[in-house]
Amino acid sequence: MTNRNDPAFPNEGKYEGLTKRELFAAMAMQGLLSNLQEIRKEGFKDSDIEDYAVIRADSLLRKLGEYHD
């Protein structure tokens, strides 16, 4: 994972706000929460959602790194 802590929205050399990892995790969590009943059917507990969102964000960053390298 080469760029997980890069800023999601760099602004003229100033790095403030969310990292790419944080942004992707938030987007994954939004999707998970919008489909909560289906996720519960698969055996996920509500307390697992945050961890799973971060895992999915890291996976996406790894995959994107394969195309970038």
C-alpha positions, -999 to +999 in steps of 0.1 A: +000+000+000+019+030-012-005+059-008-029+051+021-019+082+041-018+106+011-044+133+014-076+127-004-079+163-014-045+180-015-047+218-016-016+235-031+009+215-010-012+218+021-024+185+035-054+189+057-085+168+061-090+131+053-064+107+040-073+084+011-076+055+036-101+075+058-121+086+028-123+051+013-132+036+047-160+062+052-174+054+017-173+017+025-190+022+058-217+043+041-224+014+017-224-011+045-247+009+067-271+014+037-275-023+035-274-033+071-301-059+071-283-079+043-250-076+062-266-089+094-280-119+074-244-128+064-235-129+101-219-095+106-225-079+139-230-041+141-197-039+160-178-055+130-188-028+105-161-003+113-134-029+111-147-043+079-149-008+063-112-003+071-103-037+057-121-030+025-104+005+022-070-011+027-079-038+001-089-011-024-057+009-018-036-023-024-054-030-056-050+005-068-013+003-060-010-026-083-022-005-112-001+025-102+033+007-096 
